[in-house]
Amino acid sequence: MANSHRFYAHSTGKSDRSDWQLLAEHLNEVGRLAGDFAEPFGAEQIAQTAGVLHDLGKYTVEFQQRLEGGARVDHATWGAKRACERYGKLGRLIAYGIAGHHAGLANGCQPGSRTSLNDRLAARLPRLLPDFEKEIVLPASAAALAPTRLKPNKVRPQFQLSMLARMIFSCVVDADYLDTESYYARVEGKAPVRDAPKPLLTDLRARLDKYLESLKAEGPIDSTRAEILAHARARASDAPGLFSLTVPTGGGKTLTSLAFALDHAIAHDLDRVIFVIPFTSIVEQNAAVFRKAFGELGPRAVLEHHSGFSEANGANPEAAAKLRVAMENWDAPVVVTTSVQFFESLFAARPSRCRKLHNIAKSVVILDEAQALPLRLLRPCVAALDELALNYRASIVLCTATQPALNAPDFNGGFENVRELAPDPKRLFERLARVNVEMAGTLDDAQLAQRTRDHDQVLCIVNNRRHAQALYASIADAPGARHLSTLMHAKHRTRVLNEVRACLDKEKPKPCRLVSTSLIEAGVDVDFPHVMRAEAGIDSIAQAAGRCNRNGDHARESSIVAVFSTANPDWKPPKELEAFADKAREIMREHRDDPLSLAAVEKYFSSLYWQKGVHELDKPNLRGTIENDGLEAIAFERIADEFQMIDSVQMPIIVADDDEGKAAVRSLERAERCGAIARELQPYLVQIPREAHARLAASGAIQPVAPERFGNQFMQLVALGLYDSNYGLRIDPESGLRAEDLIT
């Protein structure tokens, strides 16, 4: 029972309760923080009210006894119930997040793994003590809660409400975590890690300007890059909203987009820049470029966040509690993340995924390689981006060498009023054309290997990891043969790329025959005189071409990108990729002279989307489900389950194969909190299918690090013989595991 009618939110081991956190103090502080977080999108009052109500159920005898070791008790539903009773539809909107602030957002009506909100609201609860009315203040009516700046969209009204509910949920979850973390830090006599000052955007811009000035103009296309940079920066004062940056590969998109984003954020008092990148390998590369550009401020300015470590379903409560401090809230000036992390978070239901969402508001979001969004989820992705620009003070920059046809009215539900940042994209494509694309026909494995041997410096990109391994094995004895794959951890890939760049040095060239999967295509800075590419979409071929004659040092006539089909049925691309290749084949026949021209690219995407149709661009029918169900029945859990950017679930394992990696693992073994160490270990992760992960665990080849504190969250490869310096992760035949289980 509460001591002398005092109610507590959190406890320690002290029996006199002298350092226990008062419940009213926690509720009011969470409400204040949540309201502050929601200010950019005009939802201060409703978020503050949700924050104050989130732990209302702790005003019960049963919960106060829980703090002294009693049984677990539902303390979240009372706040949701009171919100619905007092505030009607707006109350229902925040009830989802209040009820789910620990377990996650549930479906409104339909059963799922979580109890539906309706069933939660109808369940019997411990008696709510009236003392709360003396300790907290709630708005008298729904009129005081209404968001002040929400612009309606007649086509997606329920989608708008579902995103608002998720954003308010984000505000409450982050506020709850931060206040709880701050309380326990004070009890332990420690300063909260998150209180460390962050670099100002103005200081970062000054460092970037200095870095840009230091870059030497060496290649013939540097003047064009400088023109693109200057033109984009001149548009930074334009009103926030939707932008595109359509620049061919090699045109300096990465630093141009960063410079524009900083200028634009400073001009409009935005908080951060978020880079969204399709591949983890490029996340690591771009984060390193940004840190270098920011000089001594880089390590504190750039947050690199992949989906490598995330809260495991079914983790025990103790492990989950320890992991909370590792769940990023993106409170950093520059965030570099993956498309998977970004978009799945926007449609997520778990607190760990949604916590960061409110920090997307009032940001510049650079969507790098926008064409890489999966077709089956394209319409929900476009709707989410458009809503961020419309109602959350976010500026979205679609940054790509092959701008997809996503504008309305040609694209159903597409973007409107998109402003181009590049100077005359058609002219840029003509000026930056540096390669000739040739159709090489069908090649069997022996012919492909021979062609790779025929060139001293050549990059060969294939469509799956098994093909890459087989091709590399057939040329491994050739001078300069190397292999690159996502079965290598990031630090390993970086080592390989550094070796490749050294071989390609113009002053001291050496043989270099690199076999890679498509991971090398999106922004990896390598410059080969000859590139071979297995058939794929026009966008992939254009990205491959960006690795050929990148700096324009060679004549276009001698810089060849040879596109081939494979004779071996084992190496055929996945079904969806084969459809892209078919469409590319058609476009390349129509545009033989320059299949990478702006006209060819536009025709490719327009016809591809037209051919797919509306239903194919939203396979799970998420837009339809959200609009048809209405506010009462939003299926948050089902939406999160069905919005999967990657069909097969990938699981991370740690491969600590050098001294730094081993030291990080030892630190994790001793750590009480894992956040900073988890980030140190990200460069040592290899992602593998869940089934293969389970078999490696069953065989003992991977084992958990500090399972008593973190459960099975951090799985380490202990059988290091399965990891090869040329191939990355491989399978020991004696383990009974088949190689194809890991390299499909």
C-alpha positions in Angstrom: 0.0 0.0 0.0 1.2 3.5 -0.6 3.2 4.9 2.4 1.2 7.7 4.1 -0.9 8.1 0.9 2.2 8.6 -1.2 2.2 6.9 -4.6 5.3 5.8 -6.4 6.2 5.0 -10.0 9.6 3.3 -9.6 11.4 1.8 -6.6 14.9 0.8 -5.5 16.1 -1.5 -2.8 15.7 1.0 0.0 12.9 -0.1 2.3 12.3 3.5 3.6 11.5 4.6 0.1 13.6 7.7 0.5 14.8 7.5 -3.1 11.7 6.0 -4.8 10.2 8.1 -7.6 6.9 9.7 -6.8 4.2 8.8 -9.3 2.9 12.3 -9.8 6.5 13.5 -10.5 6.9 10.8 -13.2 3.5 11.4 -14.8 3.9 15.1 -15.0 7.5 14.9 -16.4 6.6 12.3 -19.0 3.6 14.5 -20.0 5.9 17.6 -20.2 8.5 15.8 -22.4 5.9 14.2 -24.6 4.2 17.6 -25.2 7.6 19.1 -26.1 8.3 16.3 -28.5 4.9 16.8 -30.3 5.3 20.6 -30.6 6.7 20.4 -34.2 3.4 18.9 -35.4 1.0 20.9 -33.3 0.0 18.0 -31.0 1.4 19.3 -27.7 -1.8 19.0 -25.7 -2.9 15.6 -26.8 0.7 14.2 -26.4 1.0 15.8 -22.9 -2.3 14.3 -21.9 -1.3 10.8 -23.1 2.0 11.2 -21.2 0.2 12.1 -18.0 -2.3 9.2 -18.4 0.2 6.5 -19.4 0.8 5.1 -15.9 -2.5 6.1 -14.3 -3.0 2.4 -13.3 -0.2 2.8 -10.8 -2.8 4.5 -8.6 -3.9 1.1 -7.4 -3.2 -0.8 -4.2 -2.1 -3.8 -6.3 0.6 -1.8 -8.2 2.0 -0.2 -5.1 2.3 -3.7 -3.6 4.0 -4.8 -6.9 6.8 -2.2 -6.1 7.4 -4.2 -2.9 7.7 -7.5 -4.6 4.0 -8.3 -5.3 2.5 -9.9 -8.4 2.6 -8.2 -11.8 -0.4 -6.0 -12.5 -1.7 -4.2 -15.6 -1.0 -0.6 -15.0 -1.5 0.7 -18.5 -5.1 0.1 -19.3 -6.6 2.5 -16.8 -5.1 5.4 -18.6 -6.5 4.2 -21.9 -9.9 3.6 -20.4 -10.0 7.1 -18.8 -8.9 8.7 -22.1 -11.7 7.0 -24.0 -14.3 7.9 -21.4 -13.3 11.6 -21.2 -12.1 12.5 -24.7 -14.2 10.4 -27.1 -12.5 9.9 -30.6 -9.3 11.8 -29.6 -9.2 9.6 -26.5 -9.4 6.5 -28.6 -6.6 7.8 -30.7 -4.2 8.0 -27.7 -5.6 5.0 -25.9 -3.8 2.7 -28.4 -0.5 4.1 -27.3 -1.3 4.4 -23.6 -2.4 0.8 -23.4 0.6 -0.3 -25.5 3.4 1.7 -24.0 5.1 -1.5 -22.8 3.8 -4.3 -24.9 3.2 -2.4 -28.1 0.3 -1.1 -30.2 -2.4 -3.7 -30.5 -5.2 -4.1 -33.0 -8.3 -2.2 -32.2 -10.8 -5.1 -32.4 -9.2 -8.1 -34.1 -7.3 -10.6 -31.9 -3.5 -10.9 -32.4 -0.6 -11.9 -30.3 -1.5 -9.0 -28.1 -4.9 -8.5 -26.5 -6.9 -6.1 -28.7 -7.6 -2.7 -27.3 -11.3 -3.4 -27.1 -10.7 -6.5 -25.0 -8.2 -4.5 -22.8 -10.8 -1.8 -22.2 -13.5 -4.4 -21.3 -11.4 -6.4 -18.9 -11.7 -6.2 -15.1 -9.0 -4.0 -13.6 -7.9 -3.3 -10.0 -9.8 -0.4 -8.4 -8.4 3.0 -9.4 -7.9 5.1 -6.3 -9.3 8.6 -6.6 -6.1 10.1 -5.2 -4.8 10.7 -8.7 -7.3 13.6 -9.1 -5.3 15.5 -6.4 -1.9 14.9 -8.0 -2.4 15.4 -11.7 -4.3 17.8 -13.9 -6.1 16.7 -17.0 -7.9 18.8 -19.7 -11.6 19.1 -19.1 -12.7 18.2 -22.6 -11.5 16.9 -26.0 -11.7 20.4 -27.4 -8.4 21.3 -25.6 -6.6 18.3 -27.2 -7.2 18.8 -30.9 -4.0 19.1 -32.9 -3.6 22.7 -34.1 -1.7 22.2 -37.5 -3.1 19.0 -39.0 -3.8 19.5 -42.7 -6.4 17.0 -43.9 -5.9 14.8 -46.9 -9.3 13.6 -48.3 -7.7 10.5 -49.9 -6.1 9.1 -46.8 -8.0 10.5 -43.6 -7.6 7.2 -41.6 -4.0 6.8 -42.7 -3.4 10.3 -41.3 -5.0 9.3 -37.9 -3.0 6.1 -37.7 0.3 8.0 -38.3 -0.7 10.6 -35.7 -1.5 7.9 -33.2 1.8 6.3 -33.8 3.6 9.6 -33.5 2.0 10.4 -30.2 2.8 6.9 -29.0 6.4 7.6 -30.0 6.4 10.8 -27.9 5.0 9.0 -24.8 7.4 6.0 -25.1 10.5 8.1 -25.5 9.4 10.5 -22.7 8.8 7.5 -20.4 12.1 5.9 -21.2 14.0 9.1 -20.8 12.5 10.0 -17.5 12.9 6.5 -16.1 16.5 6.4 -17.3 17.2 9.8 -15.7 15.6 8.8 -12.4 17.8 5.6 -12.1 20.9 7.6 -13.2 20.3 10.0 -10.3 19.8 7.2 -7.9 23.1 5.7 -9.0 24.8 9.1 -8.8 25.5 9.1 -12.5 24.9 11.8 -15.2 22.5 10.5 -17.9 24.5 9.7 -21.0 22.0 11.5 -23.2 22.7 14.8 -21.4 26.0 15.1 -23.3 25.9 18.2 -25.5 25.5 17.7 -29.2 27.2 19.7 -32.0 25.1 22.5 -33.5 24.1 22.3 -37.1 25.8 25.7 -37.8 29.1 24.3 -36.5 28.7 21.2 -38.6 28.1 23.3 -41.7 31.2 25.3 -41.0 33.2 22.1 -40.8 31.6 20.8 -44.0 32.4 24.0 -45.8 36.0 23.8 -44.8 36.2 20.2 -45.9 34.6 21.0 -49.3 37.1 23.7 -49.8 39.9 21.2 -49.2 38.8 18.8 -51.9 41.0 19.1 -55.0 39.5 19.5 -58.4 41.3 16.7 -60.2 39.0 15.0 -62.6 37.3 16.5 -65.7 33.8 16.3 -64.2 34.7 18.2 -61.0 33.4 21.5 -62.4 30.0 19.8 -63.0 30.0 18.5 -59.5 30.7 22.0 -58.2 27.9 23.4 -60.3 25.4 20.9 -58.9 26.5 21.6 -55.4 26.2 25.4 -55.8 22.8 25.1 -57.5 21.3 22.9 -54.8 22.6 25.0 -51.9 21.1 28.1 -53.6 17.7 26.5 -53.1 18.1 25.9 -49.4 15.9 28.8 -48.5 12.9 27.3 -50.4 10.0 26.4 -48.2 10.1 23.0 -46.5 8.4 20.2 -48.4 9.2 17.7 -51.2 12.4 17.9 -53.3 14.2 15.8 -55.8 17.9 15.7 -56.6 18.3 13.9 -59.9 22.0 13.5 -60.6 23.8 10.8 -62.5 26.2 8.5 -60.6 29.5 10.2 -59.9 27.8 13.6 -59.8 28.5 14.1 -56.1 25.0 13.5 -54.7 26.2 12.5 -51.2 28.0 15.7 -50.3 25.6 17.9 -52.2 22.6 16.4 -50.4 24.3 16.8 -47.1 25.2 20.5 -47.8 21.7 21.3 -49.0 20.2 19.5 -45.9 22.3 21.5 -43.4 21.6 24.8 -45.2 17.9 24.0 -45.4 17.7 22.9 -41.8 19.4 26.0 -40.5 17.3 28.3 -42.7 14.1 26.8 -41.4 15.0 25.9 -37.8 14.9 22.2 -38.3 16.5 19.8 -35.9 18.4 17.2 -37.8 19.3 15.5 -41.0 18.3 11.9 -41.6 19.9 9.9 -44.4 17.9 6.8 -45.5 20.0 4.4 -47.5 18.9 1.0 -49.0 22.0 -1.0 -48.0 23.7 -1.4 -44.7 27.1 -1.4 -46.4 26.4 2.1 -47.7 25.2 3.3 -44.3 28.6 2.5 -43.0 30.4 4.1 -45.9 28.3 7.4 -45.8 28.5 7.7 -42.1 32.3 7.5 -42.4 32.3 10.2 -45.1 30.2 12.5 -42.9 32.4 12.0 -39.8 35.4 12.8 -41.9 33.8 15.9 -43.3 32.8 17.1 -39.8 36.3 16.7 -38.4 36.6 16.5 -34.7 32.8 16.9 -34.3 32.1 13.9 -36.5 32.0 11.2 -33.8 29.5 13.2 -31.7 27.4 14.4 -34.7 26.7 11.2 -36.7 24.5 8.4 -35.4 24.8 5.3 -37.5 21.7 3.1 -36.9 21.0 -0.2 -38.7 18.6 -2.9 -37.8 21.4 -5.2 -36.6 20.3 -5.4 -32.9 16.7 -5.0 -32.0 14.6 -6.3 -29.1 13.9 -9.9 -29.7 10.3 -11.1 -29.4 9.7 -13.1 -26.3 12.8 -11.7 -24.5 12.6 -12.0 -20.8 11.5 -8.8 -18.9 14.9 -8.4 -17.3 16.7 -8.6 -20.7 14.2 -6.3 -22.3 14.6 -3.7 -19.5 18.4 -3.7 -20.0 18.0 -3.3 -23.8 15.9 -0.2 -23.6 18.9 2.0 -23.3 20.1 0.7 -26.6 16.9 1.6 -28.4 17.9 4.7 -30.4 15.6 7.7 -30.3 17.5 9.4 -33.1 18.3 12.5 -30.9 21.4 13.4 -33.0 22.2 16.1 -35.5 22.8 13.6 -38.3 21.3 10.1 -38.5 22.4 7.6 -41.1 20.1 4.6 -41.3 18.7 1.9 -43.6 15.4 2.0 -45.6 14.3 -1.1 -43.6 14.9 0.7 -40.3 13.2 3.9 -41.4 10.1 2.6 -43.2 9.4 -0.4 -40.9 9.6 2.0 -38.0 6.9 4.2 -39.6 4.6 1.2 -39.7 5.7 -0.5 -36.6 3.9 -1.3 -33.4 6.7 -2.1 -30.9 7.9 0.6 -28.5 11.5 0.0 -29.5 10.8 0.7 -33.2 8.4 3.6 -32.7 10.3 5.5 -30.0 12.3 7.4 -32.6 9.4 8.5 -34.8 8.8 11.9 -33.3 12.4 12.9 -34.1 11.7 12.4 -37.8 9.4 15.4 -37.5 11.2 18.8 -38.0 14.0 17.0 -40.0 15.4 16.9 -43.5 15.1 13.4 -44.7 17.4 12.4 -47.6 16.0 9.3 -49.3 19.1 8.0 -51.0 18.5 5.7 -54.0 14.8 6.3 -53.9 14.3 3.8 -56.7 15.3 1.0 -54.4 12.0 1.0 -52.5 10.2 -2.4 -52.9 7.4 -2.3 -55.4 5.0 -4.3 -53.3 5.1 -1.6 -50.6 5.6 1.5 -52.8 2.2 3.1 -52.2 2.3 3.0 -48.4 5.9 4.3 -48.5 5.0 7.2 -50.7 2.0 8.0 -48.5 4.1 8.0 -45.4 6.7 10.3 -46.9 4.0 12.6 -48.2 2.4 12.8 -44.8 5.7 13.6 -43.1 6.1 16.6 -45.5 2.5 17.7 -45.1 2.0 17.5 -41.4 5.3 16.9 -39.6 7.6 19.7 -40.8 9.8 17.3 -42.6 11.5 18.1 -45.9 11.9 15.0 -48.1 14.7 14.9 -50.7 14.3 12.1 -53.2 18.0 11.7 -54.1 18.9 9.3 -56.9 20.6 8.9 -60.3 17.4 7.2 -61.7 14.5 9.2 -60.4 11.4 6.9 -60.2 8.1 8.1 -61.6 6.4 8.8 -58.3 4.6 12.1 -59.1 0.8 12.5 -59.3 -1.3 12.2 -61.3 0.7 9.5 -63.3 1.4 7.7 -60.1 -1.9 7.0 -58.2 -1.5 8.8 -54.8 1.9 10.2 -55.8 3.8 13.3 -54.8 2.7 16.8 -55.8 4.8 20.0 -56.0 8.2 18.2 -56.0 11.0 20.8 -56.6 14.1 19.7 -58.4 17.4 20.8 -56.8 19.7 19.8 -59.7 20.4 22.2 -62.6 18.7 20.8 -65.7 18.9 17.0 -65.1 18.7 16.2 -68.9 21.8 18.3 -69.6 23.6 16.7 -66.6 22.9 13.2 -67.9 24.4 14.2 -71.3 27.4 15.9 -69.7 28.1 13.1 -67.2 27.7 10.2 -69.7 31.0 8.4 -69.3 30.4 4.8 -70.4 29.0 2.7 -73.2 26.5 0.0 -72.3 26.8 -3.2 -74.4 24.7 -6.3 -74.4 27.0 -9.3 -74.0 24.3 -12.0 -74.5 24.2 -15.2 -72.6 27.4 -16.5 -70.9 28.0 -19.8 -69.3 30.2 -20.0 -66.2 33.3 -20.8 -68.1 32.8 -17.9 -70.5 32.1 -15.5 -67.7 35.2 -16.6 -65.8 37.3 -16.2 -68.9 36.0 -12.7 -69.6 36.8 -11.7 -66.1 40.4 -13.1 -66.6 40.7 -11.2 -69.9 40.8 -7.8 -68.1 43.4 -6.6 -65.7 41.0 -4.4 -63.9 37.3 -5.5 -64.0 34.3 -5.5 -61.7 31.7 -8.3 -62.2 28.4 -7.9 -60.4 26.0 -10.9 -60.2 22.6 -11.3 -58.7 23.1 -13.7 -55.8 25.8 -14.6 -53.3 26.1 -18.2 -54.4 27.0 -17.1 -57.9 29.5 -14.6 -56.6 31.2 -17.3 -54.5 31.3 -19.8 -57.4 32.7 -17.2 -59.9 35.3 -16.0 -57.4 36.4 -19.6 -56.8 36.9 -20.1 -60.5 39.2 -17.1 -60.8 40.8 -17.1 -57.3 44.2 -17.9 -58.8 44.1 -14.9 -61.1 46.2 -11.8 -60.0 44.2 -9.3 -58.0 41.1 -11.6 -57.6 38.8 -10.5 -54.8 35.3 -11.1 -53.6 32.7 -8.9 -51.8 29.5 -10.1 -50.2 27.1 -9.3 -47.4 28.3 -12.6 -45.8 31.3 -10.5 -44.8 30.9 -8.2 -41.9 31.2 -4.4 -42.6 34.7 -4.1 -41.3 35.8 -7.0 -43.6 34.1 -5.4 -46.6 35.9 -2.1 -45.8 39.3 -3.9 -45.8 38.5 -5.4 -49.2 37.4 -2.1 -50.7 40.5 -0.4 -49.4 42.7 -3.0 -51.1 40.6 -2.6 -54.3 41.1 1.2 -54.3 44.8 0.8 -53.8 45.0 -1.5 -56.8 43.0 1.0 -58.9 45.3 3.9 -58.0 46.1 5.8 -61.2 49.7 6.3 -60.2 50.5 2.7 -59.3 47.8 0.5 -60.9 47.8 -3.2 -60.2 45.6 -6.1 -61.4 42.1 -6.1 -59.7 39.4 -8.5 -60.6 36.5 -8.0 -58.2 33.4 -10.2 -58.0 30.6 -8.7 -56.0 26.9 -8.9 -55.4 24.8 -5.7 -55.9 25.9 -4.3 -52.5 28.7 -2.4 -54.4 26.3 -0.5 -56.6 24.8 2.1 -54.3 27.4 4.8 -53.8 30.6 2.7 -53.2 33.4 4.9 -54.5 35.4 2.6 -56.8 36.5 3.4 -60.4 37.0 0.5 -62.8 37.7 0.8 -66.6 35.5 -2.3 -67.3 32.3 -3.5 -65.6 30.2 -6.6 -66.2 26.7 -6.7 -64.9 24.2 -9.6 -64.8 20.8 -8.6 -66.2 18.8 -6.5 -63.8 16.6 -3.4 -63.8 17.8 -0.2 -65.5 18.4 1.4 -62.1 20.7 -1.4 -61.2 22.6 -1.2 -64.5 22.9 2.6 -64.0 24.3 2.1 -60.5 26.8 -0.5 -61.9 27.8 2.0 -64.5 28.6 4.4 -61.7 31.5 2.2 -60.8 33.0 2.5 -64.3 35.0 5.5 -65.4 33.6 7.2 -62.3 35.8 10.3 -62.5 35.8 10.6 -66.3 39.5 9.9 -66.6 39.1 7.6 -69.6 37.5 7.9 -73.0 33.8 6.9 -73.0 34.4 4.6 -76.0 36.8 2.4 -74.0 34.7 2.5 -70.8 32.4 -0.5 -71.2 29.5 -1.8 -69.1 28.7 -5.2 -70.5 25.3 -6.6 -69.5 24.9 -10.4 -69.7 22.4 -13.1 -68.9 23.5 -16.3 -67.3 23.2 -19.7 -68.9 23.2 -21.5 -65.5 19.7 -21.8 -64.1 21.1 -21.9 -60.6 22.1 -18.3 -60.9 18.8 -16.9 -62.2 17.7 -13.8 -60.4 14.7 -13.9 -58.0 11.3 -13.7 -59.7 10.7 -10.0 -59.0 14.2 -9.0 -60.2 13.6 -11.1 -63.3 10.6 -8.9 -64.1 12.8 -5.8 -63.7 15.4 -7.4 -66.1 12.7 -8.1 -68.6 11.5 -4.5 -68.6 15.1 -3.3 -68.8 15.7 -5.5 -71.8 12.7 -3.9 -73.5 13.8 -0.3 -72.8 17.4 -1.0 -73.9 16.1 -2.2 -77.2 14.2 1.1 -77.6 17.1 3.3 -76.5 20.1 1.5 -78.0 22.2 4.6 -78.4 22.0 5.5 -74.7 20.0 3.2 -72.4 21.0 5.2 -69.4 19.6 8.5 -70.7 17.1 10.4 -68.6 14.4 9.6 -71.2 15.2 5.9 -71.0 15.1 5.9 -67.2 11.8 7.8 -67.1 10.2 5.4 -69.6 11.5 2.4 -67.6 9.9 3.5 -64.3 6.7 4.8 -65.8 6.1 1.6 -67.7 7.1 -0.6 -64.8 4.7 1.1 -62.4 1.9 1.2 -65.0 2.4 -2.5 -65.7 2.2 -3.4 -62.0 -1.0 -1.5 -61.2 -2.2 -0.1 -57.9 -2.7 -3.4 -56.2 0.7 -4.7 -57.1 2.2 -1.6 -55.5 0.5 -2.3 -52.1 0.5 -6.1 -52.0 -0.8 -6.4 -48.4 -3.4 -3.7 -49.2 -2.3 -1.7 -46.2 -3.8 1.6 -47.5 -7.2 -0.1 -48.0 -7.1 -1.8 -44.7 -6.4 1.4 -42.8 -9.0 3.4 -44.6 -11.7 0.7 -44.4 -11.2 -0.2 -40.7 -11.5 3.3 -39.3 -10.3 4.7 -36.0 -12.1 2.2 -33.9 -10.4 -0.8 -35.5 -6.9 0.3 -36.6 -5.0 -3.0 -36.9 -1.6 -1.7 -35.7 -0.2 -5.1 -34.9 -1.3 -6.7 -38.2 0.0 -3.7 -40.2 3.4 -4.0 -38.5 3.5 -7.7 -39.3 2.6 -7.2 -42.9 4.8 -4.3 -43.6 8.1 -6.1 -44.1 10.6 -4.6 -46.5 12.5 -7.9 -46.7 10.6 -11.1 -47.3 12.9 -13.3 -45.3 13.6 -12.4 -41.7 17.3 -11.8 -41.2 19.1 -12.3 -37.9 22.4 -10.8 -36.8 25.4 -12.7 -35.6 28.6 -11.1 -34.3 31.9 -12.2 -36.0 34.6 -10.7 -33.8 37.6 -11.8 -35.8 40.1 -9.0 -34.8 41.3 -7.4 -31.6 38.9 -4.5 -31.6 35.9 -6.8 -32.1 37.0 -9.2 -29.4 37.6 -6.3 -27.0 34.0 -5.0 -27.7 32.6 -8.5 -27.0 34.6 -8.6 -23.7 33.1 -5.2 -22.8 29.6 -6.5 -23.5 30.2 -9.5 -21.3 30.9 -7.1 -18.4 28.4 -4.4 -19.2 25.2 -3.6 -17.4 24.0 -1.4 -20.3 24.6 -2.4 -23.8 23.8 0.7 -26.0 27.2 2.1 -26.7 28.8 -1.3 -27.0 26.1 -2.5 -29.4 27.0 0.3 -31.7 30.7 -0.6 -31.5 29.7 -4.1 -32.6 27.6 -3.1 -35.6 30.6 -3.3 -38.0 31.1 -7.0 -37.0 27.5 -8.1 -37.8 26.6 -10.6 -40.5 22.9 -11.0 -41.2 21.6 -14.5 -42.0 18.1 -16.0 -42.5 16.3 -16.9 -39.3 16.2 -20.6 -40.1 20.0 -20.7 -40.6 20.5 -18.7 -37.5 18.5 -21.3 -35.5 20.5 -24.2 -37.0 23.8 -22.5 -36.1 22.5 -21.9 -32.6 21.4 -25.6 -32.2 24.8 -26.7 -33.4 26.6 -24.5 -30.9 28.4 -22.6 -33.6 26.9 -19.3 -32.3 26.3 -18.6 -28.7 24.8 -15.7 -26.7 26.9 -13.1 -25.1 26.0 -12.4 -21.4 22.7 -14.3 -21.6 21.9 -13.7 -18.0 21.5 -10.0 -18.7 20.7 -9.8 -22.4 19.0 -13.1 -23.2 19.7 -14.3 -26.8 20.0 -10.7 -28.1 23.7 -10.8 -28.9 24.7 -14.1 -30.7 28.4 -14.5 -31.4 30.1 -16.9 -33.8 32.3 -19.0 -31.6 33.2 -21.4 -34.4 35.4 -18.9 -36.2 36.5 -21.7 -38.6 33.2 -21.0 -40.4 34.4 -17.5 -41.3 36.8 -17.2 -44.3 39.0 -14.2 -45.2 38.0 -14.5 -48.8 34.4 -15.6 -48.7 33.1 -14.4 -45.3 30.7 -16.7 -43.5 31.0 -20.3 -44.7 29.6 -23.6 -43.5 31.8 -26.4 -42.1 30.6 -29.6 -43.9 31.0 -31.6 -40.7 28.5 -29.4 -38.9 25.7 -30.9 -41.0 24.6 -27.5 -42.3 24.4 -26.9 -46.0 26.1 -23.9 -47.5 22.9 -23.0 -49.4 21.2 -22.5 -46.1 23.3 -19.4 -45.5 23.8 -18.0 -49.0 20.5 -18.1 -50.8 
